[in-house]
Amino acid sequence: MDEERGTGRTAALMRDTPRDAVFIVGFRNVVDYARRLAEKLQRDDLKIVPAEWLEQRNWMGREFTGIVLDHDVRLSDRQQTMLTIVMAQVRKPK
């Protein structure tokens, strides 16, 4: 993970992420870094959350323009199940 920091992979993913989408990072301690990077890329529209967000279920009943996982995210089995459910709530922007 750390050996890939600074390679531009996260920035490239953020640039390609749909507007107003959820961008999931692996750990809570990476959220601030990711938010600063998104701001630098002028992607303040992204909702940046840690993988634990999937288990909180406060996303139930909402629609999303996209759900994108950062390149170093490793989901637990439970998070993977929740991801499958939340992905069903992704809708193309009008």
C-alpha angles and dihedrals in degrees: 000000000000092000087064095052111118096022094110097241094123092045091051091050091049092050090052096044116109117255114274092010129144114255113199121206125191102245140023091239090062096055096087092048091049092048091052090049091049090050090050088052090048091245098132087142092075120100103219116200139162120250089258087072088079091063095048092071093206084129094067113122094016128111124226135198090219146338115217127183119211114242095256099048115127112189126205117233090260092050090049090054091049090048090057090053096046092047088063086064095060113114130181112253114255 
